[in-house]
Amino acid sequence: MKIAPRHTYLSSLESIAMTDIILNMFIFFFISFSLLYTFNPSRIQKLDIKLPKAAHASTIEKQEQVNITLSNEGLIFVGEDIVSIKELKSAIGAKLRGDPDLIVILRADRLVSFNKIVGVLDALTELGITNINIAAVKE
């Protein structure tokens, strides 16, 4: 004679295992995408640029200046905004109309290719900017 159990279970082991797998996948993808979003180079506010060293580096006293930063990933920043070479011309051109004596400081990482630096300098020369400074760290 078979005795029937008092309690009936609504779930079986297969559904519990499947729920566990789906929950683990959700946690994995949630953490992965949040880390990718957090450490995306375009979202980092403070740019970590390793400037080249120079023996005769000096500081600039004028307050009105534009910082152009070239990261070692090949990104161009005007202030904190990522731009392309074409957008660089329009962004600097708009600031040049407001201040004809605009000072441009070019901050390029040590690992940036010289070709990229020349491309930015060429765009600035095309706009007629003559006061271009290259940032360096004093030795």
N, CA, C and O atoms as a GROMACS GRO file, in nm:
protein
  556
    1MET      N    1   0.082  -0.116   0.000
    1MET     CA    2   0.000   0.000   0.000
    1MET      C    3   0.089   0.125   0.000
    1MET      O    4   0.182   0.136   0.079
    2LYS      N    5   0.059   0.218  -0.089
    2LYS     CA    6   0.136   0.341  -0.104
    2LYS      C    7   0.065   0.454  -0.030
    2LYS      O    8  -0.055   0.475  -0.045
    3ILE      N    9   0.145   0.526   0.052
    3ILE     CA   10   0.088   0.636   0.130
    3ILE      C   11   0.115   0.766   0.054
    3ILE      O   12   0.228   0.794   0.014
    4ALA      N   13   0.012   0.843   0.035
    4ALA     CA   14   0.026   0.972  -0.035
    4ALA      C   15   0.079   1.078   0.061
    4ALA      O   16   0.034   1.084   0.176
    5PRO      N   17   0.172   1.160   0.016
    5PRO     CA   18   0.222   1.265   0.106
    5PRO      C   19   0.114   1.371   0.133
    5PRO      O   20   0.022   1.390   0.053
    6ARG      N   21   0.128   1.437   0.247
    6ARG     CA   22   0.032   1.539   0.285
    6ARG      C   23   0.048   1.668   0.204
    6ARG      O   24  -0.050   1.736   0.173
    7HIS      N   25   0.170   1.702   0.172
    7HIS     CA   26   0.197   1.828   0.102
    7HIS      C   27   0.221   1.803  -0.046
    7HIS      O   28   0.288   1.707  -0.084
    8THR      N   29   0.167   1.888  -0.127
    8THR     CA   30   0.197   1.882  -0.269
    8THR      C   31   0.288   2.000  -0.302
    8THR      O   32   0.264   2.113  -0.259
    9TYR      N   33   0.392   1.973  -0.377
    9TYR     CA   34   0.488   2.077  -0.411
    9TYR      C   35   0.451   2.135  -0.547
    9TYR      O   36   0.419   2.062  -0.642
   10LEU      N   37   0.456   2.268  -0.554
   10LEU     CA   38   0.417   2.335  -0.678
   10LEU      C   39   0.529   2.337  -0.781
   10LEU      O   40   0.503   2.347  -0.901
   11SER      N   41   0.652   2.327  -0.737
   11SER     CA   42   0.762   2.333  -0.831
   11SER      C   43   0.841   2.203  -0.826
   11SER      O   44   0.845   2.132  -0.726
   12SER      N   45   0.903   2.176  -0.935
   12SER     CA   46   0.988   2.058  -0.942
   12SER      C   47   1.134   2.102  -0.945
   12SER      O   48   1.162   2.221  -0.956
   13LEU      N   49   1.224   2.009  -0.936
   13LEU     CA   50   1.366   2.042  -0.935
   13LEU      C   51   1.411   2.106  -1.066
   13LEU      O   52   1.501   2.190  -1.065
   14GLU      N   53   1.351   2.069  -1.178
   14GLU     CA   54   1.391   2.127  -1.305
   14GLU      C   55   1.362   2.276  -1.311
   14GLU      O   56   1.443   2.353  -1.363
   15SER      N   57   1.249   2.318  -1.259
   15SER     CA   58   1.215   2.460  -1.264
   15SER      C   59   1.303   2.541  -1.169
   15SER      O   60   1.335   2.656  -1.197
   16ILE      N   61   1.340   2.482  -1.056
   16ILE     CA   62   1.429   2.552  -0.962
   16ILE      C   63   1.567   2.568  -1.025
   16ILE      O   64   1.627   2.675  -1.013
   17ALA      N   65   1.618   2.465  -1.090
   17ALA     CA   66   1.750   2.474  -1.154
   17ALA      C   67   1.748   2.576  -1.267
   17ALA      O   68   1.843   2.653  -1.283
   18MET      N   69   1.642   2.578  -1.346
   18MET     CA   70   1.632   2.673  -1.456
   18MET      C   71   1.623   2.816  -1.403
   18MET      O   72   1.684   2.907  -1.459
   19THR      N   73   1.549   2.837  -1.296
   19THR     CA   74   1.539   2.970  -1.236
   19THR      C   75   1.675   3.014  -1.182
   19THR      O   76   1.712   3.131  -1.197
   20ASP      N   77   1.748   2.924  -1.123
   20ASP     CA   78   1.880   2.956  -1.071
   20ASP      C   79   1.975   2.995  -1.185
   20ASP      O   80   2.052   3.090  -1.171
   21ILE      N   81   1.970   2.923  -1.294
   21ILE     CA   82   2.056   2.954  -1.410
   21ILE      C   83   2.021   3.091  -1.467
   21ILE      O   84   2.111   3.169  -1.497
   22ILE      N   85   1.895   3.121  -1.483
   22ILE     CA   86   1.853   3.250  -1.539
   22ILE      C   87   1.891   3.363  -1.446
   22ILE      O   88   1.935   3.469  -1.491
   23LEU      N   89   1.875   3.343  -1.315
   23LEU     CA   90   1.912   3.447  -1.220
   23LEU      C   91   2.063   3.472  -1.223
   23LEU      O   92   2.106   3.588  -1.219
   24ASN      N   93   2.143   3.367  -1.232
   24ASN     CA   94   2.288   3.384  -1.240
   24ASN      C   95   2.329   3.455  -1.369
   24ASN      O   96   2.419   3.539  -1.368
   25MET      N   97   2.264   3.423  -1.479
   25MET     CA   98   2.294   3.492  -1.604
   25MET      C   99   2.257   3.639  -1.595
   25MET      O  100   2.332   3.724  -1.643
   26PHE      N  101   2.144   3.671  -1.535
   26PHE     CA  102   2.103   3.811  -1.518
   26PHE      C  103   2.205   3.887  -1.435
   26PHE      O  104   2.243   3.999  -1.471
   27ILE      N  105   2.250   3.829  -1.325
   27ILE     CA  106   2.350   3.895  -1.240
   27ILE      C  107   2.480   3.914  -1.317
   27ILE      O  108   2.541   4.021  -1.308
   28PHE      N  109   2.524   3.813  -1.392
   28PHE     CA  110   2.648   3.824  -1.469
   28PHE      C  111   2.640   3.937  -1.572
   28PHE      O  112   2.731   4.020  -1.579
   29PHE      N  113   2.532   3.941  -1.651
   29PHE     CA  114   2.521   4.044  -1.753
   29PHE      C  115   2.500   4.182  -1.692
   29PHE      O  116   2.550   4.281  -1.746
   30PHE      N  117   2.428   4.192  -1.584
   30PHE     CA  118   2.408   4.321  -1.518
   30PHE      C  119   2.541   4.377  -1.470
   30PHE      O  120   2.569   4.495  -1.491
   31ILE      N  121   2.621   4.296  -1.405
   31ILE     CA  122   2.752   4.343  -1.356
   31ILE      C  123   2.845   4.374  -1.473
   31ILE      O  124   2.915   4.475  -1.470
   32SER      N  125   2.847   4.291  -1.576
   32SER     CA  126   2.935   4.313  -1.691
   32SER      C  127   2.903   4.444  -1.762
   32SER      O  128   2.993   4.524  -1.790
   33PHE      N  129   2.776   4.468  -1.791
   33PHE     CA  130   2.739   4.590  -1.863
   33PHE      C  131   2.756   4.714  -1.777
   33PHE      O  132   2.790   4.821  -1.829
   34SER      N  133   2.734   4.702  -1.646
   34SER     CA  134   2.755   4.819  -1.562
   34SER      C  135   2.903   4.854  -1.553
   34SER      O  136   2.939   4.972  -1.547
   35LEU      N  137   2.991   4.752  -1.552
   35LEU     CA  138   3.135   4.780  -1.552
   35LEU      C  139   3.180   4.839  -1.685
   35LEU      O  140   3.262   4.931  -1.688
   36LEU      N  141   3.127   4.788  -1.794
   36LEU     CA  142   3.161   4.845  -1.926
   36LEU      C  143   3.117   4.989  -1.936
   36LEU      O  144   3.188   5.072  -1.992
   37TYR      N  145   3.000   5.020  -1.883
   37TYR     CA  146   2.949   5.157  -1.888
   37TYR      C  147   3.030   5.248  -1.797
   37TYR      O  148   3.060   5.362  -1.833
   38THR      N  149   3.066   5.199  -1.680
   38THR     CA  150   3.138   5.281  -1.582
   38THR      C  151   3.278   5.314  -1.629
   38THR      O  152   3.322   5.428  -1.615
   39PHE      N  153   3.349   5.217  -1.685
   39PHE     CA  154   3.488   5.238  -1.722
   39PHE      C  155   3.507   5.267  -1.869
   39PHE      O  156   3.616   5.247  -1.923
   40ASN      N  157   3.404   5.313  -1.936
   40ASN     CA  158   3.413   5.354  -2.075
   40ASN      C  159   3.500   5.480  -2.083
   40ASN      O  160   3.473   5.576  -2.011
   41PRO      N  161   3.603   5.482  -2.169
   41PRO     CA  162   3.692   5.600  -2.175
   41PRO      C  163   3.619   5.730  -2.206
   41PRO      O  164   3.664   5.836  -2.162
   42SER      N  165   3.510   5.725  -2.278
   42SER     CA  166   3.440   5.849  -2.309
   42SER      C  167   3.362   5.902  -2.190
   42SER      O  168   3.320   6.017  -2.193
   43ARG      N  169   3.341   5.823  -2.084
   43ARG     CA  170   3.266   5.868  -1.967
   43ARG      C  171   3.357   5.917  -1.856
   43ARG      O  172   3.309   5.976  -1.759
   44ILE      N  173   3.486   5.894  -1.866
   44ILE     CA  174   3.577   5.934  -1.760
   44ILE      C  175   3.596   6.085  -1.766
   44ILE      O  176   3.638   6.139  -1.869
   45GLN      N  177   3.565   6.154  -1.656
   45GLN     CA  178   3.572   6.300  -1.653
   45GLN      C  179   3.717   6.348  -1.648
   45GLN      O  180   3.755   6.439  -1.721
   46LYS      N  181   3.797   6.288  -1.563
   46LYS     CA  182   3.936   6.330  -1.551
   46LYS      C  183   4.019   6.242  -1.644
   46LYS      O  184   4.026   6.120  -1.627
   47LEU      N  185   4.080   6.304  -1.741
   47LEU     CA  186   4.160   6.230  -1.839
   47LEU      C  187   4.300   6.210  -1.782
   47LEU      O  188   4.366   6.306  -1.742
   48ASP      N  189   4.344   6.087  -1.780
   48ASP     CA  190   4.477   6.055  -1.732
   48ASP      C  191   4.572   6.057  -1.851
   48ASP      O  192   4.584   5.960  -1.926
   49ILE      N  193   4.639   6.169  -1.866
   49ILE     CA  194   4.732   6.188  -1.977
   49ILE      C  195   4.873   6.194  -1.921
   49ILE      O  196   4.902   6.271  -1.830
   50LYS      N  197   4.961   6.112  -1.977
   50LYS     CA  198   5.101   6.116  -1.938
   50LYS      C  199   5.174   6.207  -2.036
   50LYS      O  200   5.208   6.167  -2.147
   51LEU      N  201   5.197   6.330  -1.992
   51LEU     CA  202   5.259   6.430  -2.078
   51LEU      C  203   5.408   6.403  -2.094
   51LEU      O  204   5.471   6.346  -2.006
   52PRO      N  205   5.463   6.444  -2.208
   52PRO     CA  206   5.608   6.430  -2.226
   52PRO      C  207   5.683   6.526  -2.133
   52PRO      O  208   5.625   6.623  -2.084
   53LYS      N  209   5.810   6.498  -2.110
   53LYS     CA  210   5.891   6.580  -2.020
   53LYS      C  211   5.974   6.679  -2.100
   53LYS      O  212   6.021   6.649  -2.210
   54ALA      N  213   5.990   6.800  -2.044
   54ALA     CA  214   6.072   6.904  -2.106
   54ALA      C  215   6.150   6.976  -1.998
   54ALA      O  216   6.100   6.995  -1.886
   55ALA      N  217   6.271   7.017  -2.031
   55ALA     CA  218   6.355   7.085  -1.932
   55ALA      C  219   6.310   7.229  -1.909
   55ALA      O  220   6.327   7.281  -1.799
   56HIS      N  221   6.254   7.295  -2.011
   56HIS     CA  222   6.220   7.435  -2.000
   56HIS      C  223   6.069   7.457  -2.014
   56HIS      O  224   6.026   7.540  -2.093
   57ALA      N  225   5.990   7.384  -1.939
   57ALA     CA  226   5.845   7.402  -1.940
   57ALA      C  227   5.807   7.521  -1.854
   57ALA      O  228   5.868   7.544  -1.749
   58SER      N  229   5.708   7.598  -1.898
   58SER     CA  230   5.662   7.714  -1.821
   58SER      C  231   5.510   7.714  -1.817
   58SER      O  232   5.444   7.642  -1.892
   59THR      N  233   5.455   7.795  -1.727
   59THR     CA  234   5.310   7.802  -1.713
   59THR      C  235   5.256   7.921  -1.792
   59THR      O  236   5.327   8.018  -1.818
   60ILE      N  237   5.129   7.912  -1.829
   60ILE     CA  238   5.062   8.019  -1.903
   60ILE      C  239   4.975   8.096  -1.805
   60ILE      O  240   4.901   8.036  -1.727
   61GLU      N  241   4.984   8.228  -1.810
   61GLU     CA  242   4.915   8.312  -1.713
   61GLU      C  243   4.773   8.350  -1.754
   61GLU      O  244   4.691   8.378  -1.667
   62LYS      N  245   4.742   8.351  -1.883
   62LYS     CA  246   4.612   8.396  -1.930
   62LYS      C  247   4.502   8.297  -1.890
   62LYS      O  248   4.522   8.176  -1.900
   63GLN      N  249   4.388   8.349  -1.846
   63GLN     CA  250   4.279   8.264  -1.800
   63GLN      C  251   4.202   8.201  -1.916
   63GLN      O  252   4.166   8.084  -1.909
   64GLU      N  253   4.177   8.277  -2.022
   64GLU     CA  254   4.098   8.228  -2.135
   64GLU      C  255   4.185   8.141  -2.226
   64GLU      O  256   4.270   8.192  -2.300
   65GLN      N  257   4.163   8.013  -2.218
   65GLN     CA  258   4.239   7.921  -2.301
   65GLN      C  259   4.151   7.801  -2.333
   65GLN      O  260   4.053   7.773  -2.264
   66VAL      N  261   4.188   7.731  -2.439
   66VAL     CA  262   4.117   7.611  -2.480
   66VAL      C  263   4.214   7.494  -2.471
   66VAL      O  264   4.324   7.500  -2.526
   67ASN      N  265   4.172   7.390  -2.401
   67ASN     CA  266   4.255   7.270  -2.390
   67ASN      C  267   4.207   7.165  -2.490
   67ASN      O  268   4.091   7.126  -2.490
   68ILE      N  269   4.299   7.122  -2.573
   68ILE     CA  270   4.273   7.011  -2.665
   68ILE      C  271   4.358   6.895  -2.616
   68ILE      O  272   4.480   6.906  -2.605
   69THR      N  273   4.293   6.783  -2.588
   69THR     CA  274   4.362   6.668  -2.532
   69THR      C  275   4.354   6.552  -2.630
   69THR      O  276   4.247   6.520  -2.683
   70LEU      N  277   4.468   6.489  -2.654
   70LEU     CA  278   4.476   6.369  -2.736
   70LEU      C  279   4.510   6.252  -2.644
   70LEU      O  280   4.618   6.248  -2.586
   71SER      N  281   4.417   6.158  -2.632
   71SER     CA  282   4.442   6.043  -2.545
   71SER      C  283   4.517   5.935  -2.623
   71SER      O  284   4.523   5.938  -2.746
   72ASN      N  285   4.575   5.842  -2.549
   72ASN     CA  286   4.652   5.736  -2.617
   72ASN      C  287   4.561   5.639  -2.691
   72ASN      O  288   4.611   5.556  -2.767
   73GLU      N  289   4.427   5.646  -2.669
   73GLU     CA  290   4.334   5.564  -2.747
   73GLU      C  291   4.301   5.628  -2.881
   73GLU      O  292   4.232   5.566  -2.962
   74GLY      N  293   4.349   5.750  -2.905
   74GLY     CA  294   4.324   5.817  -3.032
   74GLY      C  295   4.204   5.910  -3.028
   74GLY      O  296   4.162   5.960  -3.132
   75LEU      N  297   4.149   5.935  -2.908
   75LEU     CA  298   4.035   6.026  -2.896
   75LEU      C  299   4.083   6.169  -2.883
   75LEU      O  300   4.187   6.196  -2.823
   76ILE      N  301   4.005   6.262  -2.940
   76ILE     CA  302   4.035   6.405  -2.931
   76ILE      C  303   3.929   6.468  -2.841
   76ILE      O  304   3.810   6.451  -2.865
   77PHE      N  305   3.973   6.540  -2.740
   77PHE     CA  306   3.882   6.607  -2.647
   77PHE      C  307   3.904   6.757  -2.657
   77PHE      O  308   4.018   6.804  -2.657
   78VAL      N  309   3.795   6.833  -2.666
   78VAL     CA  310   3.799   6.978  -2.650
   78VAL      C  311   3.732   7.004  -2.517
   78VAL      O  312   3.610   6.992  -2.505
   79GLY      N  313   3.811   7.040  -2.418
   79GLY     CA  314   3.759   7.045  -2.282
   79GLY      C  315   3.733   6.903  -2.237
   79GLY      O  316   3.827   6.824  -2.222
   80GLU      N  317   3.606   6.868  -2.217
   80GLU     CA  318   3.570   6.731  -2.180
   80GLU      C  319   3.484   6.663  -2.287
   80GLU      O  320   3.434   6.553  -2.264
   81ASP      N  321   3.467   6.727  -2.402
   81ASP     CA  322   3.383   6.674  -2.508
   81ASP      C  323   3.468   6.602  -2.612
   81ASP      O  324   3.571   6.653  -2.656
   82ILE      N  325   3.424   6.483  -2.651
   82ILE     CA  326   3.494   6.407  -2.756
   82ILE      C  327   3.451   6.461  -2.891
   82ILE      O  328   3.331   6.475  -2.918
   83VAL      N  329   3.549   6.490  -2.976
   83VAL     CA  330   3.521   6.544  -3.109
   83VAL      C  331   3.608   6.472  -3.213
   83VAL      O  332   3.707   6.408  -3.180
   84SER      N  333   3.567   6.486  -3.339
   84SER     CA  334   3.651   6.440  -3.450
   84SER      C  335   3.728   6.562  -3.502
   84SER      O  336   3.714   6.672  -3.450
   85ILE      N  337   3.810   6.541  -3.605
   85ILE     CA  338   3.888   6.653  -3.660
   85ILE      C  339   3.794   6.758  -3.718
   85ILE      O  340   3.818   6.878  -3.700
   86LYS      N  341   3.688   6.717  -3.789
   86LYS     CA  342   3.595   6.814  -3.847
   86LYS      C  343   3.520   6.890  -3.738
   86LYS      O  344   3.501   7.011  -3.749
   87GLU      N  345   3.478   6.818  -3.634
   87GLU     CA  346   3.408   6.885  -3.524
   87GLU      C  347   3.504   6.975  -3.446
   87GLU      O  348   3.461   7.076  -3.389
   88LEU      N  349   3.632   6.939  -3.444
   88LEU     CA  350   3.733   7.022  -3.378
   88LEU      C  351   3.740   7.158  -3.444
   88LEU      O  352   3.747   7.261  -3.375
   89LYS      N  353   3.738   7.159  -3.577
   89LYS     CA  354   3.744   7.287  -3.649
   89LYS      C  355   3.625   7.375  -3.616
   89LYS      O  356   3.642   7.495  -3.594
   90SER      N  357   3.506   7.318  -3.612
   90SER     CA  358   3.387   7.400  -3.584
   90SER      C  359   3.384   7.444  -3.438
   90SER      O  360   3.344   7.557  -3.410
   91ALA      N  361   3.426   7.358  -3.344
   91ALA     CA  362   3.425   7.395  -3.202
   91ALA      C  363   3.527   7.505  -3.172
   91ALA      O  364   3.496   7.601  -3.101
   92ILE      N  365   3.647   7.492  -3.226
   92ILE     CA  366   3.750   7.594  -3.203
   92ILE      C  367   3.718   7.720  -3.282
   92ILE      O  368   3.744   7.831  -3.235
   93GLY      N  369   3.661   7.705  -3.400
   93GLY     CA  370   3.623   7.822  -3.480
   93GLY      C  371   3.518   7.906  -3.409
   93GLY      O  372   3.524   8.029  -3.416
   94ALA      N  373   3.423   7.844  -3.340
   94ALA     CA  374   3.322   7.918  -3.265
   94ALA      C  375   3.385   7.993  -3.148
   94ALA      O  376   3.345   8.106  -3.119
   95LYS      N  377   3.482   7.933  -3.082
   95LYS     CA  378   3.549   8.001  -2.971
   95LYS      C  379   3.642   8.110  -3.022
   95LYS      O  380   3.665   8.210  -2.953
   96LEU      N  381   3.696   8.091  -3.142
   96LEU     CA  382   3.786   8.190  -3.201
   96LEU      C  383   3.711   8.318  -3.238
   96LEU      O  384   3.767   8.427  -3.228
   97ARG      N  385   3.585   8.305  -3.280
   97ARG     CA  386   3.505   8.424  -3.311
   97ARG      C  387   3.482   8.510  -3.188
   97ARG      O  388   3.475   8.632  -3.197
   98GLY      N  389   3.469   8.446  -3.072
   98GLY     CA  390   3.447   8.521  -2.949
   98GLY      C  391   3.574   8.583  -2.894
   98GLY      O  392   3.566   8.686  -2.827
   99ASP      N  393   3.689   8.524  -2.919
   99ASP     CA  394   3.818   8.574  -2.867
   99ASP      C  395   3.924   8.554  -2.974
   99ASP      O  396   3.975   8.443  -2.991
  100PRO      N  397   3.959   8.661  -3.049
  100PRO     CA  398   4.059   8.645  -3.155
  100PRO      C  399   4.200   8.615  -3.103
  100PRO      O  400   4.283   8.562  -3.178
  101ASP      N  401   4.228   8.647  -2.976
  101ASP     CA  402   4.360   8.617  -2.917
  101ASP      C  403   4.355   8.487  -2.838
  101ASP      O  404   4.414   8.477  -2.731
  102LEU      N  405   4.285   8.390  -2.890
  102LEU     CA  406   4.264   8.263  -2.821
  102LEU      C  407   4.394   8.187  -2.804
  102LEU      O  408   4.473   8.174  -2.898
  103ILE      N  409   4.416   8.136  -2.683
  103ILE     CA  410   4.533   8.051  -2.656
  103ILE      C  411   4.486   7.907  -2.659
  103ILE      O  412   4.390   7.871  -2.591
  104VAL      N  413   4.553   7.824  -2.736
  104VAL     CA  414   4.521   7.683  -2.746
  104VAL      C  415   4.636   7.604  -2.683
  104VAL      O  416   4.752   7.624  -2.717
  105ILE      N  417   4.600   7.516  -2.591
  105ILE     CA  418   4.699   7.428  -2.528
  105ILE      C  419   4.671   7.287  -2.575
  105ILE      O  420   4.562   7.233  -2.554
  106LEU      N  421   4.769   7.228  -2.638
  106LEU     CA  422   4.758   7.092  -2.690
  106LEU      C  423   4.822   6.997  -2.590
  106LEU      O  424   4.943   7.001  -2.567
  107ARG      N  425   4.739   6.913  -2.531
  107ARG     CA  426   4.786   6.813  -2.434
  107ARG      C  427   4.779   6.677  -2.502
  107ARG      O  428   4.670   6.624  -2.524
  108ALA      N  429   4.894   6.622  -2.535
  108ALA     CA  430   4.899   6.493  -2.604
  108ALA      C  431   4.972   6.392  -2.516
  108ALA      O  432   5.078   6.422  -2.460
  109ASP      N  433   4.916   6.274  -2.506
  109ASP     CA  434   4.980   6.167  -2.430
  109ASP      C  435   5.111   6.128  -2.499
  109ASP      O  436   5.127   6.147  -2.619
  110ARG      N  437   5.203   6.075  -2.422
  110ARG     CA  438   5.333   6.035  -2.477
  110ARG      C  439   5.319   5.929  -2.586
  110ARG      O  440   5.403   5.921  -2.676
  111LEU      N  441   5.215   5.848  -2.577
  111LEU     CA  442   5.200   5.736  -2.670
  111LEU      C  443   5.121   5.770  -2.795
  111LEU      O  444   5.103   5.684  -2.881
  112VAL      N  445   5.074   5.893  -2.808
  112VAL     CA  446   4.998   5.933  -2.927
  112VAL      C  447   5.091   5.941  -3.046
  112VAL      O  448   5.204   5.990  -3.036
  113SER      N  449   5.045   5.890  -3.159
  113SER     CA  450   5.128   5.895  -3.279
  113SER      C  451   5.146   6.039  -3.325
  113SER      O  452   5.056   6.122  -3.311
  114PHE      N  453   5.260   6.066  -3.380
  114PHE     CA  454   5.291   6.201  -3.426
  114PHE      C  455   5.199   6.242  -3.540
  114PHE      O  456   5.171   6.361  -3.556
  115ASN      N  457   5.152   6.148  -3.616
  115ASN     CA  458   5.059   6.176  -3.726
  115ASN      C  459   4.930   6.240  -3.674
  115ASN      O  460   4.877   6.331  -3.737
  116LYS      N  461   4.880   6.191  -3.560
  116LYS     CA  462   4.758   6.245  -3.500
  116LYS      C  463   4.782   6.389  -3.451
  116LYS      O  464   4.696   6.475  -3.467
  117ILE      N  465   4.898   6.414  -3.392
  117ILE     CA  466   4.931   6.549  -3.345
  117ILE      C  467   4.942   6.645  -3.462
  117ILE      O  468   4.892   6.758  -3.454
  118VAL      N  469   5.004   6.603  -3.569
  118VAL     CA  470   5.018   6.688  -3.688
  118VAL      C  471   4.881   6.717  -3.748
  118VAL      O  472   4.857   6.827  -3.796
  119GLY      N  473   4.790   6.619  -3.746
  119GLY     CA  474   4.655   6.642  -3.796
  119GLY      C  475   4.581   6.750  -3.718
  119GLY      O  476   4.512   6.833  -3.776
  120VAL      N  477   4.596   6.748  -3.586
  120VAL     CA  478   4.533   6.852  -3.502
  120VAL      C  479   4.599   6.987  -3.526
  120VAL      O  480   4.530   7.088  -3.537
  121LEU      N  481   4.732   6.990  -3.532
  121LEU     CA  482   4.802   7.116  -3.558
  121LEU      C  483   4.766   7.173  -3.694
  121LEU      O  484   4.755   7.295  -3.710
  122ASP      N  485   4.747   7.087  -3.793
  122ASP     CA  486   4.707   7.131  -3.926
  122ASP      C  487   4.568   7.194  -3.923
  122ASP      O  488   4.544   7.296  -3.987
  123ALA      N  489   4.476   7.132  -3.848
  123ALA     CA  490   4.341   7.188  -3.836
  123ALA      C  491   4.344   7.324  -3.767
  123ALA      O  492   4.270   7.414  -3.806
  124LEU      N  493   4.428   7.339  -3.666
  124LEU     CA  494   4.439   7.468  -3.595
  124LEU      C  495   4.503   7.574  -3.684
  124LEU      O  496   4.462   7.690  -3.680
  125THR      N  497   4.602   7.535  -3.763
  125THR     CA  498   4.666   7.630  -3.854
  125THR      C  499   4.569   7.673  -3.963
  125THR      O  500   4.571   7.789  -4.005
  126GLU      N  501   4.485   7.582  -4.008
  126GLU     CA  502   4.385   7.616  -4.109
  126GLU      C  503   4.287   7.720  -4.056
  126GLU      O  504   4.237   7.803  -4.133
  127LEU      N  505   4.259   7.717  -3.927
  127LEU     CA  506   4.169   7.816  -3.866
  127LEU      C  507   4.239   7.950  -3.844
  127LEU      O  508   4.172   8.050  -3.812
  128GLY      N  509   4.370   7.955  -3.859
  128GLY     CA  510   4.444   8.080  -3.842
  128GLY      C  511   4.489   8.104  -3.699
  128GLY      O  512   4.522   8.217  -3.664
  129ILE      N  513   4.492   8.001  -3.618
  129ILE     CA  514   4.538   8.015  -3.479
  129ILE      C  515   4.689   8.010  -3.478
  129ILE      O  516   4.750   7.917  -3.529
  130THR      N  517   4.749   8.112  -3.418
  130THR     CA  518   4.895   8.119  -3.413
  130THR      C  519   4.949   8.096  -3.272
  130THR      O  520   5.067   8.063  -3.256
  131ASN      N  521   4.866   8.111  -3.172
  131ASN     CA  522   4.911   8.094  -3.034
  131ASN      C  523   4.878   7.953  -2.987
  131ASN      O  524   4.780   7.931  -2.916
  132ILE      N  525   4.962   7.858  -3.027
  132ILE     CA  526   4.943   7.717  -2.993
  132ILE      C  527   5.058   7.677  -2.900
  132ILE      O  528   5.176   7.696  -2.931
  133ASN      N  529   5.022   7.621  -2.785
  133ASN     CA  530   5.120   7.574  -2.688
  133ASN      C  531   5.104   7.425  -2.669
  133ASN      O  532   4.993   7.372  -2.669
  134ILE      N  533   5.216   7.356  -2.653
  134ILE     CA  534   5.213   7.212  -2.630
  134ILE      C  535   5.249   7.189  -2.485
  134ILE      O  536   5.353   7.232  -2.437
  135ALA      N  537   5.160   7.119  -2.414
  135ALA     CA  538   5.178   7.094  -2.271
  135ALA      C  539   5.286   6.990  -2.248
  135ALA      O  540   5.296   6.891  -2.322
  136ALA      N  541   5.366   7.013  -2.144
  136ALA     CA  542   5.471   6.919  -2.105
  136ALA      C  543   5.491   6.929  -1.954
  136ALA      O  544   5.448   7.025  -1.891
  137VAL      N  545   5.554   6.829  -1.899
  137VAL     CA  546   5.586   6.827  -1.757
  137VAL      C  547   5.731   6.865  -1.742
  137VAL      O  548   5.816   6.818  -1.818
  138LYS      N  549   5.760   6.950  -1.644
  138LYS     CA  550   5.898   6.992  -1.622
  138LYS      C  551   5.980   6.876  -1.566
  138LYS      O  552   5.936   6.806  -1.474
  139GLU      N  553   6.097   6.856  -1.621
  139GLU     CA  554   6.185   6.746  -1.576
  139GLU      C  555   6.236   6.768  -1.436
  139GLU      O  556   6.311   6.686  -1.383
   0.00000   0.00000   0.00000
